[in-house]
């Protein structure tokens, strides 16, 4: 096969990864930008066909290698037979999955052949794993994951700031119930120590992922949302009185 005969043998982790990326790019091209041509070449009336990717970022649909054993691991055989038996997008997804498996087998074939040790194999896998799979690219999952990562990153940043305020506020209003030498371990032991604590307003159990505030008069605990106190507002309150205690003091 012309494309296969033109291949080279990468011997370092970087060279194997470069080989992997070239083959991957070629196969992605076949399943996306060149999909019409690829579809036409995969005629179910023909013999067993395989999709090959080359380091030059080119692709080819061809019969499997004749030599046994082959010089390199072979791609999935007979991808053309399933073409008309399922929806095009499902068929392309199936070819993509098998293409991912083939790329990994080729990369680690080179790794074994040229004696990569444990550290080299791990480094190679980590480099490969940083790239979206062909399946993820073909099905659009890769784009979705990129958007979600960006969204999660922003959300995590905001959440971490918010949680830090909540923890500070919880620690502040726990002083009435906690000795000073226990304040440092408050966040870690919070769930255990207050697991049976009930909100003085709604009666629900304590939960460490929610903001709580303690009344400095009756020492009852309340969900911030139940008494309309936010973590930001709590930071400016020196002594908190729950609605019940506030009403008692207000009476003549």
C-alpha positions as CSV (number, residue, x, y, z in Angstrom):
1,X,0.0,0.0,0.0
2,X,1.6,3.3,-1.1
3,X,0.7,5.3,2.0
4,X,1.8,2.5,4.4
5,X,5.1,2.0,2.5
6,X,5.9,5.7,2.9
7,X,5.7,5.6,6.7
8,X,8.6,6.1,9.1
9,X,9.3,4.5,12.4
10,X,9.1,7.1,15.3
11,X,11.5,6.2,18.1
12,X,11.0,8.9,20.8
13,X,7.8,9.8,22.8
14,X,7.7,13.1,20.9
15,X,8.0,11.4,17.5
16,X,5.3,8.8,18.3
17,X,3.0,11.6,19.5
18,X,3.7,13.5,16.2
19,X,2.9,10.3,14.3
20,X,-0.3,9.9,16.3
21,X,-1.4,13.5,15.7
22,X,-0.8,13.2,11.9
23,X,-2.8,10.0,11.6
24,X,-5.6,11.4,13.8
25,X,-5.8,14.6,11.7
26,X,-6.1,12.5,8.5
27,X,-8.9,10.4,10.0
28,X,-10.8,13.4,11.4
29,X,-10.6,14.9,7.9
30,X,-12.1,11.8,6.4
31,X,-15.0,11.8,8.9
32,X,-15.7,15.5,8.7
33,X,-14.5,17.8,5.9
34,X,-14.1,15.0,3.4
35,X,-17.1,12.9,4.6
36,X,-18.9,12.8,1.3
37,X,-15.9,11.4,-0.5
38,X,-15.3,9.0,2.4
39,X,-18.9,7.9,2.3
40,X,-18.7,7.2,-1.4
41,X,-15.5,5.2,-1.1
42,X,-17.0,2.9,1.5
43,X,-19.2,1.0,-0.9
44,X,-20.8,-2.0,0.8
45,X,-20.5,-4.0,-2.5
46,X,-16.8,-3.9,-2.3
47,X,-14.6,-6.3,-0.2
48,X,-13.5,-5.6,3.4
49,X,-12.3,-2.0,3.6
50,X,-10.4,-0.2,6.3
51,X,-9.8,3.5,7.0
52,X,-6.2,4.4,7.3
53,X,-4.7,7.6,8.7
54,X,-1.1,8.6,7.8
55,X,1.5,10.8,9.6
56,X,1.2,13.2,6.7
57,X,-2.4,14.0,7.8
58,X,-3.8,12.2,4.8
59,X,-6.4,9.4,4.8
60,X,-7.1,6.4,2.7
61,X,-9.9,3.7,2.4
62,X,-8.3,0.5,1.2
63,X,-8.1,-3.3,1.6
64,X,-6.1,-4.5,4.7
65,X,-2.4,-5.3,4.4
66,X,-1.7,-8.7,2.9
67,X,1.3,-9.6,5.0
68,X,0.8,-11.7,8.1
69,X,1.5,-10.5,10.7
70,X,1.1,-6.9,9.4
71,X,3.9,-4.3,9.8
72,X,1.6,-2.3,12.0
73,X,-1.7,-3.1,13.8
74,X,-4.6,-3.0,11.3
75,X,-7.7,-0.7,11.6
76,X,-11.2,-2.2,11.9
77,X,-12.0,-4.4,9.0
78,X,-15.1,-4.1,6.9
79,X,-16.3,-0.6,7.9
80,X,-18.1,-0.4,4.5
81,X,-20.5,-3.3,5.2
82,X,-22.4,-1.4,7.9
83,X,-22.7,1.8,6.0
84,X,-26.2,1.3,4.6
85,X,-27.6,-0.6,7.6
86,X,-27.6,2.3,10.0
87,X,-28.0,6.1,10.0
88,X,-25.0,8.0,8.6
89,X,-24.2,9.8,11.8
90,X,-24.3,6.5,13.8
91,X,-22.1,4.8,11.2
92,X,-19.6,7.6,11.3
93,X,-19.6,7.5,15.1
94,X,-18.9,3.8,15.0
95,X,-16.0,4.3,12.5
96,X,-14.7,7.1,14.8
97,X,-14.6,4.8,17.9
98,X,-12.7,2.1,16.0
99,X,-10.3,4.7,14.6
100,X,-9.6,5.9,18.2
101,X,-8.8,2.3,19.2
102,X,-6.5,1.9,16.2
103,X,-4.6,5.1,16.8
104,X,-3.9,4.0,20.4
105,X,-2.8,0.5,19.3
106,X,-0.3,2.0,16.7
107,X,1.1,4.5,19.2
108,X,1.7,1.8,21.9
109,X,3.0,-0.6,19.3
110,X,5.8,1.8,18.6
111,X,6.2,2.3,22.4
112,X,6.7,-1.5,22.9
113,X,8.9,-1.9,19.8
114,X,11.3,0.8,20.9
115,X,11.4,-0.1,24.6
116,X,9.5,2.8,26.2
117,X,9.6,2.5,30.0
118,X,6.8,3.1,32.4
119,X,7.5,6.9,32.5
120,X,7.6,7.2,28.8
121,X,4.4,5.3,28.3
122,X,2.6,7.4,30.9
123,X,4.0,10.6,29.2
124,X,2.8,9.4,25.8
125,X,-0.7,8.6,27.1
126,X,-1.0,11.9,28.9
127,X,-0.1,13.8,25.7
128,X,-2.6,11.7,23.8
129,X,-5.2,12.1,26.4
130,X,-5.0,15.9,26.3
131,X,-6.5,15.8,22.7
132,X,-10.2,15.1,22.1
133,X,-10.9,11.7,20.7
134,X,-12.0,11.3,17.1
135,X,-15.4,10.2,18.4
136,X,-15.7,13.4,20.4
137,X,-14.8,15.5,17.4
138,X,-17.1,13.7,15.0
139,X,-20.1,13.8,17.4
140,X,-19.5,17.4,18.5
141,X,-18.9,16.3,22.1
142,X,-15.4,18.0,22.0
143,X,-17.0,21.5,21.4
144,X,-19.5,20.9,24.1
145,X,-16.8,19.9,26.6
146,X,-14.8,23.0,25.8
147,X,-17.8,25.2,26.5
148,X,-18.6,23.3,29.7
149,X,-15.0,23.5,31.0
150,X,-15.1,27.3,30.5
151,X,-18.4,27.6,32.2
152,X,-17.4,25.2,35.1
153,X,-14.1,27.1,35.5
154,X,-16.0,30.4,35.9
155,X,-18.6,28.8,38.1
156,X,-15.9,27.1,40.3
157,X,-14.1,30.4,40.7
158,X,-17.3,32.2,41.8
159,X,-18.4,29.3,44.0
160,X,-15.1,29.1,45.7
161,X,-15.3,32.8,46.6
162,X,-18.8,32.4,47.8
163,X,-18.0,29.2,49.9
164,X,-15.0,31.0,51.4
165,X,-17.4,33.8,52.6
166,X,-19.9,31.2,53.9
167,X,-17.2,29.4,55.8
168,X,-15.9,32.6,57.3
169,X,-19.4,33.6,58.4
170,X,-20.2,30.2,59.8
171,X,-17.0,30.3,61.8
172,X,-17.8,33.7,63.0
173,X,-21.2,32.8,64.3
174,X,-20.1,29.5,65.7
175,X,-17.9,31.1,68.4
176,X,-20.8,31.1,70.9
177,X,-20.9,27.3,70.6
178,X,-17.2,26.4,69.9
179,X,-14.2,26.8,72.2
180,X,-11.4,28.9,70.7
181,X,-9.0,25.9,70.4
182,X,-11.6,24.2,68.1
183,X,-12.1,27.1,65.7
184,X,-9.3,26.0,63.3
185,X,-10.9,22.6,62.8
186,X,-14.4,23.9,62.5
187,X,-14.7,23.6,58.7
188,X,-13.5,19.9,58.7
189,X,-15.7,18.8,61.6
190,X,-18.6,21.0,60.8
191,X,-20.8,18.3,59.3
192,X,-20.2,15.9,62.2
193,X,-20.7,18.3,65.0
194,X,-23.8,20.0,63.6
195,X,-25.4,17.0,61.8
196,X,-28.3,16.9,64.2
197,X,-28.8,20.7,64.4
198,X,-32.1,21.8,63.1
199,X,-33.0,25.2,61.6
200,X,-35.0,27.2,64.1
201,X,-37.2,28.5,61.3
202,X,-37.9,25.5,58.9
203,X,-36.8,22.6,61.1
204,X,-34.6,21.1,58.4
205,X,-31.2,19.4,59.3
206,X,-27.9,21.2,59.1
207,X,-26.0,20.9,55.8
208,X,-22.4,22.1,55.4
209,X,-23.0,23.3,51.8
210,X,-25.6,25.8,53.0
211,X,-25.0,29.1,54.8
212,X,-26.2,29.0,58.5
213,X,-26.2,31.7,61.1
214,X,-26.5,31.4,64.9
215,X,-28.5,33.7,67.1
216,X,-26.3,35.2,69.8
217,X,-29.2,35.5,72.1
218,X,-31.0,32.1,72.0
219,X,-28.1,30.3,70.3
220,X,-30.4,28.6,67.8
221,X,-29.2,28.0,64.2
222,X,-31.0,29.2,61.1
223,X,-30.6,28.8,57.3
224,X,-29.5,32.1,56.0
225,X,-32.2,31.9,53.4
226,X,-34.9,31.3,56.1
227,X,-34.0,34.5,58.0
228,X,-33.0,36.5,54.8
229,X,-29.3,36.9,55.8
230,X,-26.7,36.5,53.1
231,X,-23.0,35.6,53.8
232,X,-22.0,39.1,52.6
233,X,-24.5,40.8,55.0
234,X,-23.5,38.5,57.9
235,X,-19.9,39.8,57.7
236,X,-21.1,43.2,58.8
237,X,-23.3,42.0,61.8
238,X,-21.5,42.1,65.1
239,X,-24.3,40.5,67.1
240,X,-27.0,38.6,65.3
241,X,-30.6,38.3,66.8
242,X,-33.0,36.0,65.2
243,X,-36.5,37.3,64.3
244,X,-38.0,35.7,67.5
245,X,-35.4,37.3,69.8
246,X,-35.7,40.7,68.0
247,X,-39.5,40.7,68.5
248,X,-39.2,39.9,72.2
249,X,-36.8,42.8,72.8
250,X,-39.1,45.1,70.8
251,X,-42.1,44.4,73.0
252,X,-42.8,46.9,75.9
